[in-house]
Amino acid sequence: MAGLCLIIETPCAGDSGHRFLSSSPELSESEITCIATEANRVPVGATYISVSREARQLLKNSTVREGTERIILDGIEIGRLQPPDINSLKAALTSLFSPLQALAETMDWKSNERSTVIVRSELQDWIDHPKFRDVPLMTTMVNSVQSGRDAASTRERMSLARRVVWAAAIGATAMLLIATVILVGRILSRDGDPGPVPPVPPDNAAFQELAEDWGCSPEELGASLLRAANWDRREEAGIAGLDSLVVDGQVLAIIEKVCTTSPPDQFLVSPAIEHQDEFRRFVMSLGINSRNDGLALRRWLFASWQKLSSLKRDASAARYFLSGIKVEEPFSKFIVEVSQVGLDEGIGEGFRKPATPLFDRQDLMIYFALTKIHQVMRDTGVAQALIADGHVESDLSKFINTLRESRTTIVAKVWIPQGVVYGEVTENGAAPVKRALKSLEEFLMHLSEHDVGAYTSRGFE
């Protein structure tokens, strides 16, 4: 294949799930999969540049699908480009997300549902634009294809070679560090018995400086950066060694964003939330000016998810006993409704208590869950009952701010009407209903504690 090729991986293929779009009919599915897999691991490779964002799609059955949408420009000789050239191409590729969204919304995915790779002429039109005209082509790749060699196998060998080089580099670095430790130990032991030698930190000044600035361990920072860079690798982030994290391409890319951005925007550079304006406004409205603010707000969100999980569990146990009663009391109605609220697919999977102020998809998913619960509160009348003047804001952050002002009356408003409810439920239902109301009380009280300064000072870390 001569020339450039545009490859797109998108989760927004209607009800058909993930699909690939390609500008070239010459690339096979295995070749495209190989390129996309490599780009997912390292955004800029020897022959390609890629950009990504988190995409969210509402399906016909009301299920929400989320995933990484990636645009890859392949066929480039990266070695002939300077960093400014690479950044310029990244910006040009990022500008294609808008026409991609329009294309995805108008495509007849159903007619192509059996095709994993769909060739579209629009993609070739996009890369015929002047901003891609002077890109140096990967001539060695062209020659190898013309000589009849399989491109997919070639890429796999290139990928293996890169991994071998990385492994060799890491191994050499490790041997050098070990030798340094031994040498220092011998020098220190000349005047006495050798003491224990402290572990040698990774040789990455920016990484170490950021860990110190954010008040976390290097391991916590590495895991947080990888989770923010690529949510699909969140499990790997929890088990990967520090040596591999500090040389990971996606980690290096996002740490560069962090180090070149000032707070509070510094905490919002994850691709998962980069284009989520509603969520960003929510975060800003609750006030984050420092890393302490950002970390406290993330931990408040995480605790909100824990409280909500308990509420849904206890509400499910109480729903059977409340569904048949005649009392139209808002808090009881809310318990019945909240037990049936469907949250986004995958929510809760891989969640962990935040250790840094760097927001990622976990925070975004919790935010979406809270907006759904806020709507249920309004629909059942709970929100109106909680606010002194009965005026309920449709904006979640404004509602939370108003709820804070009414927090001293929350407990009474949840429990006072329940005498009538207890008279309606069966004897066996009293305990489950009481547990559900207690979980609701704790959830509401937690929402009213949104002030991040007070949250941190009260020891919720």
N, C-alpha and C positions, 0 to 999 in steps of 0.2 A: 504494500500500500504506500503510494507516494503522497506526500503532502500532509497537511494537518487533518486531524479527526477530532470531532467533538463527541464526547460520550457523557450521557446524563443518567444518573441513578436517582429515581424518585419513588417515594412511598405514596404519591398522590395519583395513582392510576385507577381512580374510581374504586369499585369493589374488587378490582383485580389484584390489589396489593402492589408490591414493589415491581417495577419494570425498568428496563434500560432503554434509552433512546440513543440512536447513533446517527451520525451524518454519513457514515460510510457503509455500503453494503458488502464491502470486502472483508470486514472483520467478523470472525466467528463469535458465537456466544462464549466459548471457552476463553478466547483472547480478551473479550470485553470484561468478562468476570475477573480474569487475572489482573487486568489493568485497574479495575475498580477496587479489588482487594488490596493491591499495593498502594493505591491512592488513599484508601481508608487508613492504612498504617502510616504512610509518610506522604503528606500533602504535595510535596515537590520532589519528583524523582529524576532519574537521568534523562527520561524522554517525555516527561509530562509536567503540567502544573494543574493543580486542582483547588477548588474552593468549595465550601459546604455551608449549609445552614440547616436548622431544625425546621421541619415542615409539619403542619398540623392540618388534618382533613376530617371533616364530618361526613360520615357515610349515611346512606339512606336509612339504615336501621338505627341511627342515632349513635352508633359507635364512633369514638374518636380515634383516629389512627395518627400516630406520631412517629417520626423517623428522620433520618439524616438524608437530605437531598444534596447531591454532589454533582458538580459540573467539572469535567476533566478535558483539558486540551492536550491531546497526545500527538507525538511525532516531532517534538522539539528537541534540539540539541542544547540542553540546559547549560552545558559547560561553556557555551559561547555567550551567555547572558550575564549581565551584572545585576546585583541586588535591586537597583532601581528599576531595571527592565522587568524583573520578575514581579516586583510589586505593582508595576503598571499593568502587566498582564493579569494579575490577580484581580485588580480593580475592574478591568474590562470584562473578565469572566463573571464577577459578582454582579455587574450590571445586567447580565443575561437572566438573572432570577425573575425579573419582572416579566419579560416576554415568555419565559418558561411557564410561569403561573398561568398566564393567559392561554398558552397552548394546552396545558394540562386540563384546564377547565372546559375547553372546546373539543378535545379529542374524543373520538368514539372508542373508548377503551374496551368496551364489550366485544367489538368486532375483532379486536386483537388479543383477547384474553388468553389465547393459547400460545402467544408469542412472548418469550421473555425479553427479546430484543426487537425493537421496532425502529426501522430506518425512516427518518423524516427529513425531507428536503429543506425544511425551515432551518435546521441546524447548520447545513452547509451555507445557507444565506447569511447566518449570523457570523460565521468565521470568515466569510468573504469581505467582511467590513475592513476598512483601512487600518484599524488599530491592531489587526492581526497580520497585516500584509508583510511586514519585515521580520517576522519571527524566523530564526534560523532553523532549518529543517534537519531532522535526524537522518542524514544520508546513509549512515551505516545500516539503519533499519531498512531503508528502501532497498539497498543492495542485497541484503540477506533475504528479503522476500522475493526479489526478482530472481535470485538464484535457486528458488524453490524450497527454501528452508521454512519450516513451520514457525510462524511468528509467536504463537503461544508458548512453544517450547523455548524459543529464544528468550522471551520475557521471564519465563520461570528460571532459566539459567542465570539471567541477569539478577533476578531477585535473590537467588541462592548466593550468587557471588557477593552481592551487597551485604547479605547477612553474614557471610564468612568474614568479609572485611571488618564489619562492625564487631563481630565476636573476637577477631584477632586484635583489634584496637583496644577493646575492653580488657581482654586478657593481658595485653602488654601493659596497659595502665595499672591493672591490679598487681602485676609482678613488680612494677616500678614502686608502687605504694608499699608493698610488702618489704621490698629491699630497703626502702627509706626507713620504715619502722624498725627493721633489724639494725640498720646502721645507727639510728638515733639511740636505740636501746643499748647498743654496745658502748657508745660514747658516754651515755649517762651512767653506765655501770662501772666505769673505770675507777670512780672514787667510792664505790660501795656496791651493794647488791642491786641488781637491776630491778626496778619497780615495774608495775604494770604499765603497758604502753597504751595510751588512749587511742580509740578508733580514729582513723584518718578520714576527714570529711571529703565529700566529692569535690573535685577540682573545678568548681563552677562558681565564680564569685557572685554572679547575679542570683543564682539559686540560693546560695547561703545567705546573702544579704536580705532577700525577700523573706526567707524563713525567720530570720531574726526580727525583721520589721513587723511581720504578722504574728509573732509570738507563738509559732508552732514548730514542731520538729521537722527536719528535712523529709522524713518519710511521710508525714501528714501533708506537707506541701506537695510532694510529688504525686500522691494519690489524688489530692484535690485538683491539681492542674490537669491530670489525665481525665478525671471524671468530667471536668468542665469542658475539656477539649473534645471529648468523644464519649457521650453517655453509654454507648454500646459497649465500651471497654471498662465499665465500672467495676465488674467483678475482677478483671485483671488488675485494676488499680489497687485493689485491696491485698493482692498477693505478690505483685511485682516487686523485685528488689530495687533498692535505691540506685544501684549502679546502672540498671537498665532504664529507670525513669529519667535520669539526668541526661541521657543521650537519645531519648525517644523523640522522634521528629514532631509529633503533635504536641508534646509537652514543651519542646523548645519554641514552637510557633506561638503557643498561647502565653508563655512566660515573656516573650518579646512584646506581645500586646500589653501585658500587665505592666511591664517595666517602662513602657513608653506612654502610659496613660496615668493621669492623676486621679486620686479619689474625688468623688465616689464612683466616677465612671470606670475606674480601675477594677472595680468589683463586678462589672457588668459586661465583660468582654467575651464571655462564653458564646460560641456559635448558637447554643440552644436558646439564648435569650436576646441575641443581638438585634433581632428584628421584632421582638415582642414588646411593642411600644406600651401596650396596656399594663403589662407586668412591670415594666421599667418605671412607669408613672406611679404605680402602686408602691414600689420600693422607695422612690424618691419622696413620695408624700408622707411616708412614715418616718422619714428623716434618717439618712446615713451620711455622716460627714467624715468618719474615720474608720479604721479597720475594726475598732471595738464596736462601733455602731453596726457595721456590716455583719460581723460575727454574731452579735447579740440578736439581730433581726433574723438571721438564718436559723439560729437555735430556737427562736420564738416560733418560726414557721414549722420547724421540725417537731417541736412540742405540740403545736396545733394539730399536726397530723396524728400524733399519738393520742391526743384527747379525742379527736374525731373518730379514730379507729375504735376506741373504747365505746364511744357513744353509739356508733353504728352496730357494734356487737350487742350491746345491752338493749338497744332499741329493737333489734330483730327478735330478741327473746321476749320482749314485752308486747310486740305488735299483735300477737294472737289474742291477748287478753283485752287490748284496747280497741281493736277493730270493730267489735260488736256492740260497744256501749253507745248510748244515745247522747252522752255529754259532748257538746261542741265546744270544748275548751282548747285554746290554741296550742298549749304546750303538749297536750296529749295527741292532738292532731299532728303536731310536728314530729313526735316520736314515731308515729305510724308512717308518716311520709318519708322521714330521713332514713328509715331502715330499708327503703326500696330505691333510694337514689343510686343510680349507676354512675360510678366514677370512671375516669379515663382508663383505658386498657393499660396494664403494666404498672399502675400506680402502687407504690409501696415496695416494688421489687428492687432490691439493692439499695434501699434508703439507709443512711447512716447519719449519726450525729455530726454536724459540721465542725470542722477544726480550723477552717480559714474563712475569711469574709468573701471568698470568690463564689458567687452564685452560679448554680448550674441547673440542669433540667429537673432535679429533685425539687428545688424551690418553686419552679414554674408549675409543676404538676400539683404541688400542694396549694398553690395560689388558685389554680383552676378548680380544685376541689372545694376550697373555701367559697369561691364565687357561686358555685352550685348550691351549697348549703345556705348561703345568704339569701338566694332566691327562694328556697323552700321556706325560710323564716318569714319572708315577706308574704308568700302565698298563703301560709297558714295563720298569719296574724301574730306570730311570736315577736317579730321585729317591732311591730307597732306597740305591742304590750310592754316591751322593754324600755322604749324611749319615752321620756316624760311627756313630751308634747304630741306624741304619736306620729310625728313626721319622720319617715324613714328614707334615708338616702339610698339611691340605687347604686351608687359607687361604694365598693367594698371598704376602701380606706376611710371614706367619710363616715360610713356606718360604724366602723370600729372606733373612730374618734368620738362619735356621739355616744356609743355604748360605754366608753370609758367614763363619761360624765354621769352615767346612770348606774355605775357598778355597785353602789351601796344598796341599791334596791333589787338587785338581780335575784338574790336568794329568796326573798319574800315573794317576789312575783312568780317564781317557779313553783314554790311549795304551797302558798296559801290556797289556791283553787283546788288542790288535790283531795281535799276532804270529800267532795262530791264524787270525784273519780273513784276513790277507794270504795265508795258505797256501791258503785256499779260493777266493779270487776269481781271475779270470783276470789275465793280465799287463796287459791293457788297462784292467782295472778298478782297479789299484792306485792310480794317480794320482787318479782321481775320488774314491775312497774316502778317500784321505789328505786331499784338499781339504775334504771334508765333515766329517771328524773335526776338522780345524783350525778350521773355522767353528763347530763345536759347542763346542770348547774356548774360543774367543773369546766366544761367546754366554754360556756359563756363567760365565766370568770376569767378564764385564760385569755379569751379574745379581748377582754377589757384591759388586759395588762400589756398592751402592745407597745407602750413607751419603752424604747430600747435601753435608755439610760437607767430607768428604774428596774427594768428586767435584769440587767447585768448586775446592778448593785445589790439586788435581793438574793443573789447567789444561785441563779438558775443555770449557771454554766455546768 
